[in-house]
Amino acid sequence: MTEYRGFSSFISERTADYIIVPRLVSMLKSEFRDVVPLYPWLSREGGKLSRTLHADDSFRVLGLFTKRPKVSIAKTKFVVKVNNDFVLGASAARKLGIPFITGTPIVQDFWRLNENADCFWVKLNETTKDFYEIKANSPCPYSDNIIQSEEEMIEFVTNNSSEMILETLVRAIREVRWASGNGMYRAFGLYRPVYFLLR
C-alpha cells in the first residue's frame, strides 16, 4: 500500500456517480439512439414485470464500476486504484458479451464536480493495472487500457458488446455479483456496477 501514501479520497463512489454517469451517457449518445443507465435490483429491473414489458427488446450493454479519485495532499497528483474484484466481475460479464470499464472524475475539490469535470476511463480486463497515477493539469498517461477519447469509448463498446435480451442481462448481473465478491454473503457489497442499455 506504499504507492498510496499521501493520497486520500474526499468523496464517495456515489458522489462520483453523479458526474461519471451523465458524462458517459453523453458520450454513448453519439453512437446509440437510446442510452439508459440502470442500477439494477433483480426484483425490479430483473423482475417479472420488467421481463414482460421488454420481452421483445434487444440491446447492447456496457458495465461501469465507478471509483473515487485519491488526491495527493499537495493536489498535484491523483491515484486511481482498480480493485481486483472489478477485473473478476468484468471477466464474468465479458463471457456474456458485456464489456466493463471503471471511471473516475479527476477533481481536486467539490467545486470541480460539475459538467466540465475531467474523467478518467479504464477498460477492465486481465491486463488492467492495480493503480494509475495521474499528474494534475497534465494529459492522461498512455496505456492500452486507458480510453482517451469519445471515439475510443465507442469503438471499445461496439467491438466488445453483443446484442442480448433482458434474460441474458439478468444472468450477467448475477454472475458479476458472484465473481466480484458481492454474492450471497455480501449481497450489499461496497461496489455495485451501473449497466448502460444501448440501442
Secondary structure, 3 states (H helix, E strand, C coil): CHHHCCEECCCCHHHHHHHHHHHHHHHHCCCCCCEEEECCCCCCCCCHHHHHHCCCCCEEEEEEEECCCEEECCCCEEEEECCHHHHHHHHHHHCCCCCEEEEEECCCCHHHCCCCCCEEEEECCCCCCCEEEEECCCCCCCCCCEECCHHHHHHHHHHHCCCECHHHHHHHHHHHHHHCCCCHHHCCCCCCCEEEEEC
